[in-house]
Amino acid sequence: MDAGKPATVRTASGPMTADAVVLATGAPILERGLYFAKTEVRRSYVVAMRVPGGEDAIPRGMYLSIERPTHSLRTAPDPGGELLLVGGNGHPTGRVPSELAYVDGLAQWGVENFPGAVEVSRWSAQDYRSGNLIPFVGWFPRGRGRVYLATGYNKWGMTNGVAAALSLTADLTGETLDWAQVMHHRRTHPADLAAGIGMNVRVGTTMAKVWAAAERAEPDIAEEMSPPAEGTGHVGHAGRHPVAVSTIDGRTCALSAVCTHLGGIVHWNDAEHTWDCPLHGSRFAPDGDVLEGPATESLRQA
C-alpha cells in the first residue's frame, strides 16, 4: 500500500479501494502487529430460560458474580414473556475436554437457582482480551495511516465496542477525544509484559501437549473401519499426520488436524460441532471451512 494512495482490499468478489480500512474482526485478519499473540481467546455461554412466575420471579437489571466460574444474569423480551439469560462458564477456546459439559453445567446452575426454569435456547460467543484488559483500538502497524483495528473487548462489547466505534470515527474525521487516548497509548508496562508472557507460555505448553496427544491417538485413521458416530469427531492419525474426522448429518469428513494459522492441533467442540484450535482460537466447520480467525485458510482435506 503506497502512501497517498487508497488502500486496496482484495476479496473473492474482486478488489475494492478505500481511503481507510477498519479491521473489526474478532482477531485482526492481518498478522502484522501479532495481535493473535497479544490477546487471550475465550468461549463463554448463554442459556435463555423461562422462569415460573414470569417477570415477578426474575431479577431486574444485570448482575455479574464474583465467584469462579463467573455467572451473569440479565433479561430479554420475548412474545411469550420475559426471559432470564444465564451466562458464564467461560474457558480458553479449544482447551477443555467437553464444551457441552460447560453449557449443560450452566443450564443446571440456572435450574438450581431458579427452580422450575425451562431452557428455551442456548448459544455461545468468543471473546478476546488483552493482557492489561484495555482493548486495542486505533492505527494498525505498517498501515501508513490507512488501516485501523479494534479488538480485545474482553466480553464488554456493548460498551467497549461502542467506545471503539466512537474513537475510530474521531480518528477518521480528525476529531480529538481525550478519553480515547487511553486506548491509543499502547505502552507495555511490566505487569502487561508478564501477563503477555504468561498467555504465550500457556500457548506453547498447549502446543506441545496437543501434538503429543495426536501422535499417541488411536486408532490409525487409515485402518479404522467405521466412521465416528453422528454428531461426534475425534483426532487420530494417518501415518504420522494428525487427522480430524467427524460425522455430521450423515456426512463423514476427514481433514488435516493441523490448524492453518500456526500449526496447532484442532479439538472437536462437542457443543457446536466445530473444530477449534487451542492456540489462538481459530475455528472451523466440520468440512474445514474457516468460521473464525486468525486463520484465513480452511483445513485441508486428508
TORSE-284657 format. One record per residue (C-alpha): x, y, z; residue in three letters. Coordinates in steps of 0.001 Angstrom, whole numbers, padded with zeros to 6 digits. Example, Ala and Ser with C-alpha at 12.3 -4.5 7.8 and 13.67 -1.06 7.14 Angstrom:
+---------+---------+---------+--------+
:    east :   north :      up : residu :
+---------+---------+---------+--------+
:  012300 : -004500 :  007800 :    ALA :
:  013670 : -001060 :  007140 :    SER :
+---------+---------+---------+--------+
This chain:
+---------+---------+---------+--------+
:    east :   north :      up : residu :
+---------+---------+---------+--------+
:  000000 :  000000 :  000000 :    MET :
:  001640 :  003222 : -001158 :    ASP :
:  001425 :  006376 :  000916 :    ALA :
: -001080 :  008824 : -000526 :    GLY :
: -002964 :  006175 : -002452 :    LYS :
: -006220 :  004445 : -001450 :    PRO :
: -005942 :  001125 :  000367 :    ALA :
: -006884 : -001909 : -001717 :    THR :
: -008806 : -004792 : -000191 :    VAL :
: -008720 : -007979 : -002254 :    ARG :
: -011768 : -010222 : -001848 :    THR :
: -013172 : -013317 : -003522 :    ALA :
: -015548 : -010994 : -005405 :    SER :
: -012791 : -008706 : -006596 :    GLY :
: -010720 : -005770 : -005298 :    PRO :
: -012148 : -002733 : -003506 :    MET :
: -010457 :  000546 : -002640 :    THR :
: -010992 :  002875 :  000286 :    ALA :
: -009309 :  005851 :  001906 :    ASP :
: -009365 :  003935 :  005208 :    ALA :
: -009944 :  000318 :  006231 :    VAL :
: -011089 : -000790 :  009686 :    VAL :
: -010359 : -004374 :  010768 :    LEU :
: -013162 : -005055 :  013237 :    ALA :
: -012987 : -008845 :  013090 :    THR :
: -012617 : -010802 :  016344 :    GLY :
: -008912 : -011191 :  015674 :    ALA :
: -007269 : -008966 :  013033 :    PRO :
: -007022 : -010860 :  009743 :    ILE :
: -003546 : -009431 :  009077 :    LEU :
: -000607 : -010877 :  011015 :    GLU :
:  001356 : -007637 :  011395 :    ARG :
:  001350 : -006487 :  014997 :    GLY :
:  000974 : -010094 :  016204 :    LEU :
: -002303 : -009311 :  017953 :    TYR :
: -003194 : -013009 :  017991 :    PHE :
: -000314 : -013398 :  020466 :    ALA :
: -001291 : -010313 :  022480 :    LYS :
: -004799 : -011481 :  023262 :    THR :
: -006243 : -014489 :  025046 :    GLU :
: -009242 : -016168 :  023433 :    VAL :
: -012152 : -017494 :  025484 :    ARG :
: -015545 : -019022 :  024754 :    ARG :
: -018484 : -018443 :  027056 :    SER :
: -022130 : -019440 :  027007 :    TYR :
: -025651 : -018119 :  027462 :    VAL :
: -028792 : -020113 :  028235 :    VAL :
: -032192 : -018422 :  027816 :    ALA :
: -034717 : -019737 :  030357 :    MET :
: -038399 : -019278 :  031068 :    ARG :
: -038938 : -018975 :  034810 :    VAL :
: -042204 : -019895 :  036588 :    PRO :
: -043890 : -016779 :  037930 :    GLY :
: -042887 : -014660 :  034941 :    GLY :
: -041379 : -011213 :  035349 :    GLU :
: -042034 : -011133 :  039100 :    ASP :
: -039725 : -014121 :  039585 :    ALA :
: -036765 : -012787 :  037587 :    ILE :
: -034171 : -010331 :  038906 :    PRO :
: -034434 : -006967 :  037158 :    ARG :
: -031223 : -005454 :  035829 :    GLY :
: -027846 : -007002 :  035034 :    MET :
: -025741 : -008940 :  037521 :    TYR :
: -022238 : -010416 :  037468 :    LEU :
: -020986 : -012833 :  040114 :    SER :
: -017611 : -012659 :  041849 :    ILE :
: -017157 : -016408 :  042203 :    GLU :
: -015424 : -018688 :  039714 :    ARG :
: -016660 : -019780 :  037285 :    PRO :
: -018327 : -016458 :  036618 :    THR :
: -022088 : -016272 :  036097 :    HIS :
: -024152 : -013359 :  034824 :    SER :
: -027878 : -012631 :  034802 :    LEU :
: -029962 : -010313 :  032652 :    ARG :
: -033363 : -010356 :  030965 :    THR :
: -034611 : -010292 :  027391 :    ALA :
: -038078 : -009535 :  025972 :    PRO :
: -039975 : -012380 :  024335 :    ASP :
: -043532 : -012678 :  022938 :    PRO :
: -044167 : -015438 :  025472 :    GLY :
: -042974 : -013336 :  028393 :    GLY :
: -039661 : -012011 :  029725 :    GLU :
: -036786 : -014493 :  029581 :    LEU :
: -033904 : -014892 :  032006 :    LEU :
: -030478 : -015035 :  030329 :    LEU :
: -027920 : -017008 :  032315 :    VAL :
: -024365 : -016503 :  031089 :    GLY :
: -020913 : -017653 :  032045 :    GLY :
: -018805 : -020814 :  032381 :    ASN :
: -016137 : -019306 :  030159 :    GLY :
: -012937 : -021165 :  029283 :    HIS :
: -009975 : -020861 :  026887 :    PRO :
: -011080 : -021879 :  023395 :    THR :
: -010321 : -025486 :  022497 :    GLY :
: -008709 : -026380 :  025827 :    ARG :
: -011422 : -028305 :  027672 :    VAL :
: -012427 : -031972 :  027285 :    PRO :
: -016092 : -031142 :  026608 :    SER :
: -017704 : -027795 :  025767 :    GLU :
: -021095 : -029474 :  026065 :    LEU :
: -020393 : -030179 :  029733 :    ALA :
: -019788 : -026464 :  030296 :    TYR :
: -023045 : -025306 :  028709 :    VAL :
: -025000 : -028144 :  030353 :    ASP :
: -023478 : -027093 :  033666 :    GLY :
: -024620 : -023530 :  033083 :    LEU :
: -028177 : -024692 :  032399 :    ALA :
: -028076 : -026800 :  035567 :    GLN :
: -026884 : -023800 :  037580 :    TRP :
: -029886 : -021846 :  036283 :    GLY :
: -032332 : -024569 :  037325 :    VAL :
: -030741 : -024891 :  040762 :    GLU :
: -031050 : -021164 :  041428 :    ASN :
: -034436 : -020706 :  039736 :    PHE :
: -036395 : -023919 :  040421 :    PRO :
: -038692 : -024922 :  037588 :    GLY :
: -036843 : -022850 :  034986 :    ALA :
: -037089 : -024306 :  031478 :    VAL :
: -034425 : -023838 :  028843 :    GLU :
: -035589 : -022072 :  025679 :    VAL :
: -032322 : -021775 :  023760 :    SER :
: -028550 : -021697 :  024193 :    ARG :
: -025645 : -020175 :  022326 :    TRP :
: -022024 : -019174 :  022776 :    SER :
: -019612 : -016400 :  021882 :    ALA :
: -015876 : -015944 :  021507 :    GLN :
: -014101 : -013044 :  023170 :    ASP :
: -010573 : -011681 :  023102 :    TYR :
: -008831 : -009906 :  025974 :    ARG :
: -005534 : -008086 :  026129 :    SER :
: -003001 : -008584 :  028897 :    GLY :
: -003891 : -005265 :  030566 :    ASN :
: -007640 : -005581 :  029781 :    LEU :
: -007616 : -002423 :  027626 :    ILE :
: -008846 : -003022 :  024043 :    PRO :
: -006543 : -002482 :  021089 :    PHE :
: -008174 :  000314 :  019104 :    VAL :
: -006676 :  002719 :  016569 :    GLY :
: -003949 :  002661 :  013938 :    TRP :
: -002664 : -000654 :  012636 :    PHE :
:  001107 : -001254 :  012404 :    PRO :
:  002585 : -000558 :  008949 :    ARG :
: -000821 :  000646 :  007750 :    GLY :
:  000523 :  004091 :  006763 :    ARG :
: -002402 :  005767 :  008472 :    GLY :
: -004944 :  003978 :  006282 :    ARG :
: -005616 :  000810 :  008300 :    VAL :
: -007197 :  000677 :  011763 :    TYR :
: -008172 : -002116 :  014123 :    LEU :
: -010441 : -002839 :  017062 :    ALA :
: -010143 : -005987 :  019183 :    THR :
: -009756 : -007198 :  022762 :    GLY :
: -013127 : -006184 :  024246 :    TYR :
: -012929 : -008865 :  026967 :    ASN :
: -016678 : -009662 :  026886 :    LYS :
: -017634 : -005997 :  027261 :    TRP :
: -018538 : -005447 :  023628 :    GLY :
: -021709 : -003482 :  024391 :    MET :
: -019558 : -000753 :  025964 :    THR :
: -016062 : -001275 :  024559 :    ASN :
: -017447 : -001819 :  021056 :    GLY :
: -019303 :  001495 :  021179 :    VAL :
: -016230 :  003235 :  022617 :    ALA :
: -014106 :  001754 :  019813 :    ALA :
: -016569 :  002963 :  017164 :    ALA :
: -016574 :  006496 :  018602 :    LEU :
: -012787 :  006540 :  018827 :    SER :
: -012295 :  005264 :  015266 :    LEU :
: -014858 :  007714 :  013911 :    THR :
: -012968 :  010547 :  015580 :    ALA :
: -009703 :  009288 :  014076 :    ASP :
: -011209 :  009257 :  010601 :    LEU :
: -012829 :  012683 :  010883 :    THR :
: -009917 :  014426 :  012601 :    GLY :
: -011719 :  014935 :  015898 :    GLU :
: -009853 :  014638 :  019231 :    THR :
: -011350 :  012642 :  022096 :    LEU :
: -009308 :  012948 :  025280 :    ASP :
: -010704 :  009774 :  026828 :    TRP :
: -009787 :  007740 :  023735 :    ALA :
: -006085 :  008387 :  024270 :    GLN :
: -006053 :  005578 :  026850 :    VAL :
: -006673 :  003087 :  024059 :    MET :
: -004251 :  004787 :  021677 :    HIS :
: -001274 :  004766 :  024068 :    HIS :
: -000075 :  001167 :  023864 :    ARG :
:  002718 :  001308 :  026389 :    ARG :
:  003919 : -002020 :  027689 :    THR :
:  004254 : -001925 :  031476 :    HIS :
:  005993 : -004731 :  033414 :    PRO :
:  002661 : -006163 :  034570 :    ALA :
:  001347 : -006148 :  030985 :    ASP :
:  004530 : -007829 :  029763 :    LEU :
:  004210 : -010505 :  032437 :    ALA :
:  000580 : -011149 :  031511 :    ALA :
:  001502 : -011466 :  027836 :    GLY :
:  004363 : -013823 :  028598 :    ILE :
:  002029 : -015946 :  030714 :    GLY :
: -000523 : -016181 :  027905 :    MET :
:  002093 : -017269 :  025390 :    ASN :
:  003717 : -019750 :  027767 :    VAL :
:  000306 : -021395 :  028066 :    ARG :
:  000042 : -021430 :  024270 :    VAL :
:  003449 : -023082 :  023960 :    GLY :
:  002622 : -025670 :  026591 :    THR :
: -000684 : -026421 :  024874 :    THR :
:  001098 : -026795 :  021526 :    MET :
:  003394 : -029478 :  022936 :    ALA :
:  000556 : -031317 :  024653 :    LYS :
: -001817 : -031436 :  021679 :    VAL :
:  000854 : -032637 :  019265 :    TRP :
:  001912 : -035333 :  021703 :    ALA :
: -001720 : -036412 :  022154 :    ALA :
: -002271 : -036501 :  018383 :    ALA :
:  000782 : -038703 :  017871 :    GLU :
: -000493 : -041118 :  020525 :    ARG :
: -004074 : -041116 :  019184 :    ALA :
: -005624 : -044460 :  018297 :    GLU :
: -006627 : -045937 :  016021 :    PRO :
: -004789 : -045098 :  012841 :    ASP :
: -007423 : -043387 :  010653 :    ILE :
: -006291 : -045344 :  007628 :    ALA :
: -007105 : -048597 :  009423 :    GLU :
: -010383 : -047527 :  011051 :    GLU :
: -013356 : -049402 :  009590 :    MET :
: -016331 : -047390 :  010882 :    SER :
: -016868 : -043588 :  010844 :    PRO :
: -017448 : -041615 :  014060 :    PRO :
: -020974 : -041701 :  015456 :    ALA :
: -023360 : -038961 :  014334 :    GLU :
: -022505 : -035625 :  015956 :    GLY :
: -019058 : -036680 :  017114 :    THR :
: -015496 : -036111 :  015992 :    GLY :
: -012017 : -037142 :  017026 :    HIS :
: -008376 : -036668 :  016114 :    VAL :
: -006401 : -039690 :  015003 :    GLY :
: -003557 : -040075 :  012584 :    HIS :
: -002742 : -041394 :  009132 :    ALA :
:  000836 : -042486 :  009426 :    GLY :
:  002489 : -039554 :  011199 :    ARG :
: -000014 : -036933 :  010094 :    HIS :
: -002797 : -035892 :  012538 :    PRO :
: -006262 : -036288 :  011007 :    VAL :
: -009562 : -034812 :  012237 :    ALA :
: -012626 : -036949 :  011444 :    VAL :
: -016267 : -036117 :  012190 :    SER :
: -019754 : -037165 :  011156 :    THR :
: -022476 : -034511 :  010890 :    ILE :
: -025860 : -035021 :  009192 :    ASP :
: -024703 : -038392 :  007950 :    GLY :
: -021635 : -036977 :  006210 :    ARG :
: -018184 : -038080 :  007385 :    THR :
: -015302 : -035685 :  006711 :    CYS :
: -011606 : -036415 :  007179 :    ALA :
: -009382 : -033339 :  007361 :    LEU :
: -005870 : -032430 :  008329 :    SER :
: -005994 : -031742 :  012071 :    ALA :
: -003278 : -029097 :  011747 :    VAL :
: -004603 : -025533 :  012072 :    CYS :
: -003697 : -023454 :  009031 :    THR :
: -002706 : -020495 :  011215 :    HIS :
:  000339 : -021614 :  013224 :    LEU :
:  000113 : -025394 :  013217 :    GLY :
: -001863 : -026210 :  016360 :    GLY :
: -003877 : -029436 :  016529 :    ILE :
: -007603 : -028741 :  016412 :    VAL :
: -010033 : -030007 :  019044 :    HIS :
: -013601 : -031235 :  018491 :    TRP :
: -016150 : -028890 :  020056 :    ASN :
: -018992 : -031249 :  021041 :    ASP :
: -021395 : -028395 :  021852 :    ALA :
: -021225 : -026652 :  018483 :    GLU :
: -019830 : -029376 :  016217 :    HIS :
: -016775 : -027393 :  015167 :    THR :
: -013018 : -027874 :  015102 :    TRP :
: -011415 : -025328 :  017466 :    ASP :
: -007696 : -024536 :  017702 :    CYS :
: -006455 : -024315 :  021304 :    PRO :
: -003587 : -021971 :  020424 :    LEU :
: -005203 : -018761 :  019170 :    HIS :
: -008898 : -019631 :  018830 :    GLY :
: -009306 : -020290 :  015102 :    SER :
: -012481 : -022289 :  014440 :    ARG :
: -013503 : -024446 :  011507 :    PHE :
: -016728 : -026113 :  010303 :    ALA :
: -016861 : -029934 :  010067 :    PRO :
: -015998 : -029659 :  006359 :    ASP :
: -012963 : -027496 :  007174 :    GLY :
: -014274 : -024031 :  006238 :    ASP :
: -012988 : -021172 :  008403 :    VAL :
: -015562 : -019878 :  010912 :    LEU :
: -013344 : -017576 :  012990 :    GLU :
: -009775 : -016304 :  012671 :    GLY :
: -006982 : -015592 :  012974 :    PRO :
: -006778 : -018462 :  010442 :    ALA :
: -007757 : -017377 :  006930 :    THR :
: -007419 : -020723 :  005138 :    GLU :
: -009628 : -023805 :  005516 :    SER :
: -008417 : -027081 :  006953 :    LEU :
: -007047 : -029238 :  004174 :    ARG :
: -008744 : -032446 :  003125 :    GLN :
: -006970 : -035537 :  004479 :    ALA :
+---------+---------+---------+--------+
